[in-house]
């Protein structure tokens, strides 16, 4: 009985195996076919995805180029008027914002890091200008394409034509350029720039698509005394003043000039010998007449010398004039002033003490003024005075033993005509 039962189990098992094997073959073949079909589908989808990614990348490049072309075409000599009209009352107003470039950006680059992005956004025009170093004075105008606010990186539409660097003693900055339709500087009003602080500032730049009117002799667009800084007075007894700051070099206590920066003064007791050595005023750079591709601030005057007396004060050197750049079809006024004058050197003082042979500070050099207008853009109803004089030297405390400061050199004025 047991043997028969075992035989029956074997028989059933054999039959089930046969049924399983015979039924599995079609299933395995069907699965294999479906697997092959699925593999082919995945391959096609992968290929399609790759092609789609390439298409999107190309579309992004085309879109970026298109936007850059639109943005760049908005910039003309006289601007697009997008800021509307500007009316200055009897106050001093700063219309530009400034940011120091961090590190460097090589020639051809379209992006760089800055120390502040608060006033920067897509579409804003900026002046990118090398302030100190080998390529000082080089500049370009460009529109901002985008701003990476997390990394504080600015992307612009135009590649740099020079190396923009703030490494070491070099300094490069960007300055926002407002696009007004009309600018009216009322009586007693002044459009001014921020003072150069060693990193940024010192520039006034604007575009007006219709007209700039500087109404009266008390109305100004001014960069007076906001350029390279004047040298400090002699800090030690019997010590010469510091050189004025300039577009290159390092400021030290010395009587010789620092590129354009005036040398510091000496008195007879500075080195215990006779004779007077005045603090020099800021010096001229040369015949950079056009200002269309290179423009500089005026250099600072040298600081006055300190003698052996403890309580008297030599005069500090005057700051140089800054940079003014105005682009408008018409500029009008009745005695209005556009100026980049150097600051006067400070007078020496004894603080009420007797004696003291302290030198006066040298005057700052005049800066640079660039005005671009239509060929017929000068107003017939009045006049506008364009100036860049150097500052006067400061007086000494005792003229028999200490010299007054020297006057700063005149700056550069460049007037050009252009069409929109």
C-alpha positions, 0 to 999 in steps of 0.5 A, a space after each residue: 500500500 505504501 509502495 503504491 502511494 509512493 509511486 502515485 506521488 512520483 507520478 503526480 510530481 512527474 506530471 506536474 513537472 512536465 506541465 510546469 516545463 511545458 507551460 513555462 517556455 512560452 511564459 519565459 519567451 514572452 517575458 524575454 520579448 517584453 524585456 527586450 521591448 522595454 530596454 529599447 523603449 528606455 534607450 529611446 527615452 534616454 536618447 530623447 532626453 539627451 537631445 532635449 537637454 541639448 536643445 534646452 541648452 541651445 535655447 538658453 544660449 540663444 535667449 541669453 544672446 537675445 536678451 544681451 542684445 536688447 539690453 546693450 542696445 538700450 545704452 546710447 550716449 544720452 541714455 534711455 530716460 528710464 529714470 524720469 526727470 530729476 529736480 535738485 532743490 537747494 541741497 547736495 545730492 549724491 546720484 551714484 552708487 559705488 561698489 569695489 571689485 573684489 580680487 580681479 577680473 581679466 580682460 574679456 571677462 563678463 563677471 566679477 565679485 563686488 563688495 556690495 550689491 544693494 543697488 545693483 540689478 539686471 538692466 542697470 548700466 554701470 561704469 567699470 573703471 580702474 582707479 589705481 594701478 598699472 591700467 588706472 583710468 581705463 574704463 568701459 560702460 556695460 549693462 548688468 545682465 544678472 546678479 548672483 546675490 548669494 555670491 555677490 557676483 555681477 554679470 555684465 553684457 560687455 567684456 572688459 577691455 582691460 584687467 580690472 583688479 583690486 589686488 594689492 594697492 590696485 583698485 577697480 570699482 563699478 559706479 551706477 549710471 542713472 538714465 534721466 530724461 531731464 536734469 534740473 539743478 536749481 539755485 543752491 543745488 549741487 549734484 555731488 559724488 561720494 568722496 574717494 575712500 581708497 576703495 571706491 567713490 570720487 565719480 559723478 556720472 549721468 545720462 539725460 536723454 533730453 536736457 541738463 540745466 544747471 540753473 544759476 551760478 549757485 547751481 553745480 554738478 561737482 566733483 570738487 575735492 572728492 578725488 585722490 586724498 591729500 597727504 597727512 601732515 607730519 605726525 612726528 616732530 621734525 618730520 616731513 609731511 606725507 605725499 599726496 595719493 595718486 593713481 599709483 604708488 604707496 604714500 610715504 613721508 617724503 618730499 619727492 612726489 608720488 606719481 601725481 601726488 605732491 611731495 610733503 613739506 620740510 622746515 629748517 628744523 626737520 633735518 636741522 639744516 637751513 632752507 624751506 621746502 614747501 609741500 607740493 600741490 597735486 601734479 598734472 598727468 600729461 596731455 590726456 585730452 579726449 578722456 574717452 578711453 582713459 580718465 583720472 581723478 586729480 592727485 592729492 597735495 602733500 602734507 605740511 611739515 612739523 617742526 620740533 614744537 609739540 603743540 602746533 599743527 601743520 596743514 594737511 594736503 588738499 584732496 584732488 578733484 574727482 571725475 565728472 561725466 555728463 552725456 546729454 544732447 543739450 546742456 543749459 544754464 545761466 551761470 551754472 557750474 560743472 566742476 572737478 576742482 582740487 581742494 585747497 591745502 589746509 593752513 598750518 596753526 599754532 593752537 594759540 601757542 607761541 613759536 612753531 614752524 609748521 608748513 601749510 598743505 599743498 593744494 589738490 590737483 584738479 580732476 577730469 570733466 567729460 561732457 558729451 552733447 549734440 553739436 548744437 547742444 550748447 544753450 542759447 539762453 545762458 551759459 554753463 561754466 566747465 572747470 577743473 582748477 587746482 586747489 590753493 596751497 595752505 599758509 604756514 604758521 611762521 613764514 620766515 621758517 616754514 613755507 606755505 603749501 604749493 598750489 595744485 595743478 589744473 585738471 583736464 576738461 574734454 568737450 565732445 559732440 555726438 548724436 544719440 
